[in-house]
Structure formats: C-alpha cells, structure tokens
Amino acid sequence: RSYSSSSVDYASARNGGDDNNDDEEAEEELETEISNARVDVDYAEEEKIEINDSMLVSAVRTMEDNAKFYLGRVFGFGSDDDDDDDFEDSSETSEDVKLTEEQLDLIAKKISERLETDVRKEFRAKADAITEEKVEEIEQVVEEDRDAEMDAHEIVEDVAEAEHMAVEDL
C-alpha cells in the first residue's frame, strides 16, 4: 500500500456537483485517510518489531550461554584442572553444591525464558508508546489544519505526509 493518497484526482470531485455533497465526500475521504494512517502506522510498528525480534532472540541466547558458563563455574561443573584464574577465589565457588550439565541447562533456560519474556513485554510497551505518539502527531496535524480552516482535501494531503513521516520515524 502506498503511504500517500495525494494521487487522488480532487479536481474531478470538485467539478460537477453540489458543494455540500463535495464537502461531505471530502470529509469522508479525510476520515478514511486518518483511519488508514492509523492502520499503516500500526502495521509499520509490527514490521519493526518482527525485524528486531531476531536480534532480541540472539542476545538472549548469548546471555543463556553466559549464564550456563557462570553457573557451571560457581557450582563446580567442568574440569577441575581448568587454568582460568577468574574463579580461584573459593568464595566464588560452592563446595557443597554440584550441578549436572542437565541441571545447568535447565537453570540457564529458565533464566533466558524469563529474561526474554520480560524484554519482549518491555519492548512491546515502548513500541506501543512510540506508535501512539506517532498517531497523536497525525491527529495534531488534523487539528492544526482544522484550526487554520483548511479544506478537507488539503488536510488529506497533510495527513498522508504526516503518516509517511511517522512510518519512516518508527
């Protein structure tokens, strides 16, 4: 779908017909354009979320591997002859608790699932807030144009432009 409806032939709507009828048609067209702008901004938000989702999943998987490694070091999984000096301090390792690789996998998986859920929820909330802000910007354009007593055809063009800018900003 094109983000601009400015290609509509407004001259044909103005010629031949009752001015009141033309105004009603122009208002209907404006309402349709505003509705379409809202839908397009929401659609663009969903596309951006899908694009960024793979980066989110990759980051969570990396964190899961790091958590498993760290837990393995703290709870004594792995070989004792590891020459990594990061965990030489006995206060950072547990002599009483030893975990199997399966247990470490399960713990790391649970941590990553929780993190992924929390991050997705926060990401969605921020994306929704940004989208709502963009829709409000479009509505502000309509309000300013109406205050300036512009006709509906001109407002439609401004809405299409505001929509295009909002979608690009997402």
N, C-alpha and C positions, 0 to 999 in steps of 0.2 A: 504494500500500500504506500502510496506517495504521502509524504507528510504535508503537502500543500494542496489546498483546494483552490488556489488562485487562478487555476486554468479554466474555471467555470466561466461561461460567457454571460456576464452580468448584463451586458447591453441588451441581449435578447429578452431578458426578464423585464427590463425597463420599458421596452417598446411594446406597444400594443397591450393595453390592459388598464385596468383601474389602478390608480396609485395606491389605494388602500389594500387591494389584493397583492400588489407588488411588495408592499411593506410587510404584509403577513407572510408572504413566501420568503422574503429576506430574513425575517425573524426566525422562521422555521429552519431555514438553512443555517443561520447562526447557531441556533440551539443544537442542530445536528453536528456542526463543526466543533462546538465546545465538547459535546459528548464524545465525538471521535478523538479529539485531542486527549481527553482523559484516558480513553482506552489505549491509545497509542503510547502514552507515557507509561501506563501500567505494563504494557507489553514490552516496552524497552527496558523497564526495570527487571522483568523476568528474564529477558535475554542476558542482561548484565550479571544477574545472579547465577545463571547457568554457566556463564563463561568463567566467573570467579570461583565457582564451586570446585572445579578440578584443582585449583591452586590451594584451596582450603583443605581438601582431602589429602593432597600431597604433604602439606605442612603437618597435618595431624598424624599421618603415617610416620613421618620422620620423628615426631615427638614420641610416638609409641615405641619406636626402636630405641630412642634415647632413654625412655623411662625403663624399658626392659633391661637395658645395659646397666643403668644406675642401680636398679633394684637388685640385679644379679650381683653387682659388686658389694652392695650393702649387706645382702643376705647370704653371701658366700657361695653363689653359684659360679661355676667355672673352675679353671685350674688354679691351684694354689701357687704355682710357680710363675704366674703372670708377673712380668717385670715392670708393670705400670706402677709408678710410685704415688699416684694420686690418692690411693686408699691405704697407705701404710699406717696411718693413724688408726689405732684399734677402736677409737671412739666412733669411727665412721662405719664400722662393720659390726655385724651381730654374730657373736659366737654361739648364742643359744638357738637361733632360728636359721634353718637351712631350707631353701625352697628348691623345688624341682623346676626344670625348664618349663614344664606344662603350667605350673603354678605362676611362674613369672610371666608366661604368655597371657594367661588369664587376667592377671592383675593389670598388665600393660594394656590389654584390650579393653578392660573396663574403664581405665583412666582415659584412653583415647576416645571411647564411645561417649563418655560424659563430656569431655572437652569438645568433641565435635558437635554434640547436641547444643551445648551452651554457646559455642561460637556461631553456629548456624542461627540460633534464636536471636542472638545479639546482632548478627549481620542482617538478618531479615528485618529486625526492628529499625535499624539505621537506614536500610534501603527504603523501607516504607515511609520513614520520616522525610527522606530526601525526595521521594516521589510525591508525597503530599505537598511539600514545599514547592515543587515544580508546578503542580496542578494549581496551587494557590497563586503562583506567579501568572499563570494563564488567566485565572479569574480576575486578578488585579488588572491585567491588560483590558479585559472586557469592561470592568468598572470604570477605568480611566477613560476609555473610548466613549462609553455612555455619558460620562460627566462632560466630555468635550462635545457631546451631541453629534457624534459621528453616526452615519447611517449604518445599517446592519451589514451592507456589502463591504464597507471599509473595515468594519470590526472583524468580519470573517477573515479578511486578508491578514489583519494583525494577529488573530488567533492562530492562523496557520503558521505565521512566522514565529510566534511565541512557542508554539508546540515544537517546531523544528529545533529551536534553540534549547528548549527543555530536554528533548530527547538526546541531543548532542552532549549536553552537560552531564547526563547520567553516567 
